[in-house]
């Protein structure tokens, strides 16, 4: 008999005790470890909750989280009860799962884990290859919660790739592919075409596709996959157009804050002066994909008035996407973790954040193309602080990172043993007219965001560097951060 889950910490310990590929070192797993049949069996034991709710299924190398949250907010504003599943989380596991913008409370997390224990133990006992992973259990919890909360629609962000991702068993009303660039090459393939094929694995028979991949080999792969599955394809810069306005035009509430706007033409109608709530020139494209997705759904039975769709975007928030956390000096935290996302970050810094000097706080995972990322910073920054995050064993060690940076960058390169030390050093090196940018990894951005915002960790949270790298999740998570 499975051990009863009695408390929230016990539930979280159970989850983090599973194999977790978000924490596993590159090379410790392959596509053979990603088994849709395992997820299919788990959901069958739960009564197939994923088949009761239609979905918007979103994949992509970058931009999928931003597109997902904007899509969910617009559908919620139109009056639908919308489930949202994203990853990773910043501080608490339940951030991944939301209905109407609200995550499950601790009691609900305990209940969901308790309902999953027996099916998980059953699969564990049958076959070692059928042991459900952390992400698979999280996905199953999302589906259970969505059905409990009587969601009308689920917006599902893939975790890794698409074809073999555990979210790919959903019943989509529309699929979305935001972008394709080189990332997770050890698992998804070493070429853009192979990566695109994995992302295009979410395309379903006769289900329309919204794509931010407009040209090149990746676009050819997506176009052929859509054709093979008789799926109507609508592409950014082809059937979908976005024209950002040159200056901020939209004011928000009492604070009178100005944000950028854009005109968006979907294949069906025009949306004028759409607020762009998230910083970054690339976010105009993500907003166009989200607006087009909602407009398409309006033609598939999910009616949404244009004013409800666009007005709500002004207040959308999505942390660590070129998030400004300080002024004098300007402090930017961003989750850029490959060369394409670094390029997008730099474009926004250059257009919107003038500074006397720029200080880069950088850490990255060992499996990333770190030299390609660092090379883009050569003419853009004045000082680099190499560090390592402490809550994930995939981090590149700071001395190796410092040496790599020193070989590529013609500027001072410092080393800090932890994000806390890196933040202290950055403050010491900066003046009020400077800019501090924290980037290189979602995990660094998440840790630094807490430090910069002075969020103290729960005393049960182990923030010491990990000693194991097997991806088993042995580092104790933060329950109260």
Secondary structure, 3 states (H helix, E strand, C coil): CCCCCCCHHHHHHHHHCCCCCCCCCCCCCCHHHCCHHHHHHHHHHCCCHHHCCEEEEEECCCCHHHHHHHHHHHHHHCCCCEEEECCCCCCCHHHHEEECCEECCHHHHHHHHHHHHHHHHHHHHHCHHHCCCHHHHHHHHHHHHHHHCCCCEEEEECCCCCCCCHHHHCEEEEEEECCCCCCCHHHHCCCHHHHHHHHHHHCCCCCCEEECCCCHHHHHHHHHHHHHCCCCEEEECCCEEEEECCCCCEEECCCCEEEEEEEEECCCCEEEEEEECCCCCCHHHHHHHHHHHHHHHHCCCCCCCHHHHHHHHHHCCCCCCCEEEECCCEEEECCCCCHHHHHHHHHHHHHHCCCCCEEEEECCECCCCHHHHHHHCCCCCCEEEECCCCCCCCECCHHHHHHHHHHHCCCEEEECCCHHHHHHHHHHHCCCCCEEEEECCHHHHHHHHHHHCCCCCCCCCCCCCCCCCCCCCCCCCCCCC
